[in-house]
Each structure stands twice: as C-alpha cells, then as structure tokens.
C-alpha cells in the first residue's frame, strides 16, 4: 500500500457485510500504515459475526512513507523474516512425533517499526516543534494530523447474492462458523441430493460414475442425503424442524421464507485425488467436487431465491478430498475429515 498508493489521497476500505473489513482495519491500525501518534488513541473497529456491525466511518491517519521510514521498515522486515523462519523450524521440530490434539488456529502477526511517539522523528518532517507530547484524544486539527491522509473503514454493503440478510439472529448463530471448519465428504450416485440445513440443496443430476462432494460449512448446519425424487417431499415436510435446523421458527416465519431457485453447474473430473472445482453457495457453504478423470459431472444447486450460486475453478482447496476419514459402512458418508496443517501432506 505504501509503494502503490504512496500518499496520494485518502483510502477507503469497502466491501460486503461480514467479510473481515473491520479485522483488516484493526490490523492496519497496529501497523506502520498508521501514524504512531494515533495508534493508541484511535478507537478499534468492532469485530463481530453479525452483518452491519460497523455503523460509522472509522478512520486513522496514514503514516507518510518518507525515505528513511521505508529504509527502517525494510531493515525490520528482513530481520523479522529470519527470526520467523527459525521459530517455524523450532515448532516443526517440537511437533515431530506428537499427536496434534487441538485444531490449529489462524494467527497473523503485524509488526511495527515505529512504536513510541517519544522517539518518533515525524516532527522533523512536519515542522512540528513539540514532538515529545502525547495525545489522549485525537484532534484532527492538531498540527500532527492537519495535513494527513486518512484510512477509512466503511459500513458493509448488503450484496444481493448474500443469504445472511434473510436470516434471524438465531439462524445466524447456527449458520456462521464459530470454529475452524472440518470438511464432510459424501459418495454420491446420480440421482442423489444433499441438503445443507434448509438453506441449500445440491442434486447430482448427471455423471457416468459416482462423485465425491466435500462440504465446508458450520458444524451446526445438519447435512441430509436423500434421493432426488424424494427431495421436494423431504424439504416441504421437514423445513422449520430440527432435521433441517435453518430456517427455524413458527408458521409465520416459514410463510416469509423465500422459494428455492436453482442453477445448473458442470464440472470435468480430474481424478480421485483432486477436486475439479467448487460449488459456492452464497454465505452458507461451499462444496468441492471430485470425479473420475474425464467424467462430466452435472450438478443442480438450489438456494433461497437462487442467491449466490457460483462455479469456482480452480478449487479453493484442490486436495481437500484427501482429508476425508474412512467410509462409513452402508452409508454415503465418510468420517469427518482432518483439519489441514503444515504437518499434513494432503497431496499424498
């Protein structure tokens, strides 16, 4: 961002609701991108699972990327990269021969080159004589910030392809994952249907050989497998019950629930150990498809009002099929898959 945008003007962080804008804002607030004097006095953005949490324009002043700052930053990054490499080797050695009992968590480290305003020489550049002062409240008219460019976090936009805007608070709790997702794989023949709760339906419409569907969704959304010829009856009978879980509520809630609409997607198989693409189901889930090499796999996907159905190629996690557990006897399901970590070689 320093190199491309430099200091040309204000920067706005925009996007749909619930995609991580506020998390990125908080990370950049604690980075070299924010002026040191403002780091401890700018209000952090609220990070929440609920769409539309950021209601106001939050902002921080952008650090001016002068030559000496870029030089100091480059030195820190070079030094830090060596330390991180050593730490990774130590962790890998510690894990050798050990069973990982907890899911790995995603951790991002944001370093800062300039951390103490008392030692920060920004006053020299900006002709501010009193560089030793500390501020308790951000004053945009202060000489420190008067000529600053600003980085803004904006309220999320509700995209027409998002299903989340249709859900109640209780339904959101079940739909949005609270833990790392464990993939669930199913071995399906032509004429089989999978329901992801009552939010999405996926029919294997045509394929010469059985296909494997690997589902990534919240562990609170039940997966139901049935024959396509029985799918409408299953949906109409159990919508609003514990079997399909979401949507939930009484008769009035179901009256307002939109109809399911479909989209047909086609994939070409690439073999048993690699996914030939993903079926994206709005904010509900995505499904990786694995088929015999050369087979044409035709799937029909359904969501409320047909929202957010897309074919994604290449697959986001092309070797995720290899994380599946053992096949459960007399069922189309495999045991819940592993979580990918550096220790696993999922291509093997």
C-alpha positions in Angstrom: 0.0 0.0 0.0 2.9 2.3 0.7 4.6 1.5 -2.6 1.5 1.6 -4.8 -0.6 4.4 -3.3 2.1 6.3 -1.5 0.5 9.4 -0.1 -1.8 10.4 -2.9 -5.1 10.7 -1.0 -7.5 9.1 1.4 -8.0 5.3 1.3 -11.4 3.7 1.8 -11.9 0.0 2.8 -15.2 -1.1 1.2 -16.9 -4.4 0.7 -19.9 -6.6 1.7 -21.0 -7.2 5.2 -19.2 -9.7 7.3 -16.2 -10.3 5.1 -13.5 -9.1 7.5 -13.1 -5.3 6.8 -13.0 -4.4 10.4 -10.4 -7.1 11.2 -8.2 -5.7 8.5 -8.8 -2.1 9.8 -7.7 -3.2 13.2 -4.6 -5.0 11.8 -3.5 -1.9 9.8 -4.2 0.3 12.8 -1.5 -1.5 14.7 0.9 -1.5 11.7 3.3 1.0 10.2 0.5 2.2 7.9 -1.0 4.3 10.8 0.8 7.3 12.3 2.4 6.4 15.6 0.9 9.3 17.5 -2.6 7.9 16.6 -2.2 4.2 17.3 -3.2 4.2 20.9 -5.9 6.8 20.7 -7.9 5.6 17.7 -10.9 3.5 18.5 -10.7 0.0 17.2 -13.4 -1.3 15.0 -15.9 -3.7 16.4 -15.3 -7.2 15.1 -18.4 -9.3 15.1 -20.1 -12.2 13.4 -23.2 -10.0 12.8 -23.6 -8.3 9.5 -23.7 -4.5 9.6 -21.8 -4.1 12.9 -19.7 -1.1 11.6 -22.2 1.7 11.6 -19.9 4.7 11.4 -16.9 5.7 9.4 -13.9 4.8 11.5 -10.5 6.2 10.4 -6.9 6.7 11.2 -4.2 9.0 9.8 -1.9 7.3 7.3 1.8 7.4 8.0 3.7 9.4 5.4 6.1 6.9 3.7 9.3 9.0 3.6 12.6 7.5 2.5 14.1 7.0 6.0 10.9 5.3 7.2 10.9 2.9 4.3 14.5 2.1 5.0 14.0 1.4 8.7 10.9 -0.7 7.8 12.8 -2.8 5.2 15.5 -3.5 7.8 13.0 -4.7 10.4 11.2 -7.0 7.9 14.5 -8.6 6.8 15.5 -9.2 10.5 12.0 -10.4 11.3 11.8 -12.8 8.4 14.9 -14.6 9.7 13.5 -14.9 13.2 10.2 -16.2 11.9 12.0 -18.9 9.8 13.9 -20.0 12.9 10.7 -20.1 15.0 8.9 -22.2 12.4 11.7 -24.7 12.3 11.6 -25.0 16.1 7.8 -25.5 16.2 8.1 -28.1 13.4 10.8 -30.0 15.4 8.6 -29.8 18.6 5.7 -31.4 16.7 7.6 -34.3 15.3 6.2 -37.5 16.6 3.4 -35.7 18.6 -0.3 -36.0 18.1 -2.0 -32.7 17.5 -5.0 -32.6 19.8 -6.2 -29.1 19.1 -7.2 -27.5 15.9 -4.6 -25.1 14.6 -5.8 -21.5 14.7 -5.1 -18.8 12.1 -2.7 -16.3 13.5 -1.4 -13.2 11.7 1.4 -11.1 13.1 1.6 -7.4 12.3 4.8 -5.8 13.3 5.6 -2.1 13.8 8.9 -0.4 13.1 8.0 2.8 14.9 6.2 2.2 18.2 6.9 5.1 20.6 5.9 8.7 19.7 8.6 9.9 22.2 11.3 8.6 19.8 9.4 9.2 16.6 11.0 11.9 14.3 7.9 12.7 12.4 8.1 16.2 13.9 11.2 16.9 11.8 9.3 16.2 8.6 6.2 18.1 9.5 7.9 21.0 11.1 6.2 20.3 14.4 8.4 21.7 17.2 6.8 19.8 20.1 7.3 16.2 19.1 7.6 14.9 22.6 3.9 15.4 23.6 1.5 12.6 24.0 -2.2 12.9 23.0 -5.1 11.4 24.8 -7.8 12.3 22.3 -7.5 12.5 18.5 -7.7 16.1 17.4 -7.8 16.3 13.6 -7.0 20.0 13.6 -3.8 19.4 15.5 -0.6 20.1 13.5 0.3 16.4 13.7 -2.7 15.4 11.7 -3.8 18.6 9.9 -2.2 17.6 6.5 -2.7 13.8 7.0 -4.4 11.5 4.5 -6.8 9.1 6.2 -7.7 5.4 6.0 -11.4 4.7 6.4 -13.4 1.6 7.5 -16.9 1.8 6.0 -20.2 0.1 6.9 -20.6 -3.1 4.9 -22.8 -3.3 1.8 -25.5 -5.9 1.7 -24.9 -7.7 -1.5 -27.9 -9.2 -3.4 -26.2 -12.6 -3.5 -25.8 -12.9 0.3 -28.3 -15.1 2.1 -27.2 -13.8 5.6 -29.5 -10.8 5.2 -32.5 -13.2 5.1 -31.7 -14.8 8.5 -32.8 -14.1 12.0 -30.3 -13.7 14.9 -30.9 -17.4 16.0 -30.4 -18.6 12.4 -27.2 -16.6 12.0 -25.8 -18.2 15.2 -26.1 -21.6 13.5 -25.0 -20.6 10.0 -21.8 -18.6 10.7 -19.0 -20.9 11.7 -17.6 -20.4 15.2 -14.7 -22.9 14.9 -12.4 -23.9 12.1 -14.4 -25.9 9.5 -14.0 -29.7 9.3 -14.8 -30.9 5.8 -17.5 -33.5 5.3 -17.3 -35.8 2.3 -20.1 -37.8 0.7 -20.0 -40.5 -2.0 -23.0 -39.8 -4.3 -24.5 -41.6 -7.2 -26.5 -39.9 -10.0 -30.0 -39.1 -8.6 -28.8 -38.2 -5.1 -29.5 -34.9 -3.3 -27.7 -33.2 -0.4 -29.4 -30.6 1.8 -27.2 -28.2 3.8 -29.8 -27.5 6.6 -32.8 -25.9 4.9 -30.6 -23.2 3.3 -29.2 -25.1 0.3 -29.8 -28.1 -1.9 -27.5 -29.9 -4.3 -28.6 -32.5 -6.8 -26.1 -34.8 -8.7 -28.1 -34.5 -11.9 -25.8 -36.5 -14.2 -22.5 -38.3 -14.1 -21.3 -41.6 -15.5 -19.6 -42.6 -12.3 -20.3 -41.7 -8.6 -18.8 -38.4 -7.4 -17.5 -37.2 -4.1 -18.8 -34.0 -2.6 -16.8 -32.4 0.2 -18.8 -29.8 2.1 -17.4 -26.9 4.0 -19.9 -25.3 6.3 -20.7 -24.6 10.0 -20.8 -27.7 12.1 -24.2 -26.6 13.4 -25.8 -27.0 10.0 -27.1 -30.6 9.5 -26.4 -32.4 6.3 -29.2 -34.6 4.9 -28.8 -37.0 2.0 -31.7 -38.4 0.1 -32.9 -39.4 -3.4 -33.6 -36.5 -5.8 -37.0 -37.9 -6.5 -37.8 -37.6 -2.7 -36.1 -34.2 -2.2 -39.1 -31.9 -2.6 -41.1 -34.0 -0.1 -38.3 -34.0 2.4 -37.9 -30.3 2.1 -41.6 -29.4 2.4 -42.1 -31.9 5.3 -39.1 -31.0 7.5 -38.5 -27.3 6.8 -38.6 -25.5 10.1 -37.8 -28.6 12.1 -34.6 -29.8 13.8 -33.8 -32.0 10.9 -33.1 -29.0 8.6 -32.4 -26.6 11.5 -32.4 -23.4 9.5 -34.7 -21.6 8.9 -36.3 -22.0 12.4 -39.5 -20.6 13.8 -43.2 -21.0 13.6 -45.6 -20.9 10.7 -45.3 -17.1 10.2 -41.5 -17.4 9.8 -41.9 -20.2 7.2 -44.6 -18.1 5.3 -42.0 -15.4 4.8 -39.2 -17.8 3.7 -38.4 -17.4 0.0 -38.7 -20.2 -2.5 -35.6 -22.2 -3.5 -34.4 -21.4 -7.0 -31.8 -23.4 -9.0 -28.7 -23.1 -11.2 -27.1 -25.9 -13.2 -23.3 -26.2 -13.0 -21.0 -28.5 -14.9 -17.5 -29.9 -14.0 -15.0 -32.1 -15.7 -13.4 -34.7 -13.4 -9.6 -34.6 -12.8 -9.2 -37.8 -10.9 -9.9 -39.3 -7.4 -7.3 -37.2 -5.5 -8.0 -33.7 -6.7 -11.1 -31.5 -6.7 -12.3 -30.4 -10.1 -14.0 -27.2 -8.8 -16.2 -25.8 -6.1 -19.9 -25.1 -5.9 -20.2 -21.8 -4.0 -23.5 -21.5 -2.0 -23.6 -17.8 -1.0 -22.6 -17.3 2.6 -23.9 -20.8 3.5 -21.2 -23.2 2.4 -19.0 -24.3 -0.5 -18.8 -27.9 -1.9 -15.7 -29.3 -3.6 -16.5 -31.8 -6.4 -14.3 -34.8 -7.1 -15.0 -37.0 -10.1 -13.3 -39.7 -12.2 -10.8 -38.2 -14.7 -12.7 -37.1 -17.9 -16.2 -37.6 -16.4 -18.7 -34.8 -17.0 -20.4 -34.1 -13.6 -23.6 -32.0 -13.8 -25.0 -30.6 -10.5 -28.0 -28.5 -9.8 -27.7 -26.2 -6.9 -30.6 -24.5 -5.0 -30.6 -21.6 -2.6 -33.3 -19.1 -1.4 -34.1 -17.0 -4.5 -31.1 -18.6 -6.2 -28.8 -16.3 -4.3 -25.0 -16.6 -4.6 -24.6 -19.9 -6.6 -21.3 -19.9 -8.5 -18.9 -22.4 -10.1 -15.4 -21.8 -8.8 -12.4 -23.1 -10.7 -9.8 -24.0 -9.7 -11.0 -25.3 -6.4 -10.0 -23.2 -3.3 -8.6 -26.3 -1.6 -8.0 -28.7 -4.5 -6.6 -31.5 -2.4 -9.2 -31.3 0.4 -10.6 -34.7 -0.7 -7.6 -36.4 0.7 -8.5 -35.1 4.2 -11.6 -37.3 4.4 -11.9 -40.1 7.0 -12.9 -43.7 6.5 -16.1 -44.6 4.6 -19.0 -45.3 7.0 -20.4 -48.7 6.1 -23.7 -48.8 4.3 -23.9 -45.0 4.1 -22.7 -42.4 1.5 -20.8 -40.6 4.2 -17.1 -40.6 5.2 -15.9 -39.9 8.8 -15.3 -36.2 9.4 -12.1 -35.1 7.8 -9.0 -33.7 9.3 -8.0 -30.1 9.6 -5.1 -29.1 7.3 -1.9 -28.2 8.9 1.7 -27.8 7.8 2.4 -31.3 9.2 -0.1 -32.9 6.7 0.8 -33.7 3.2 -2.6 -33.6 1.7 -1.4 -34.4 -1.8 -0.1 -37.9 -0.8 
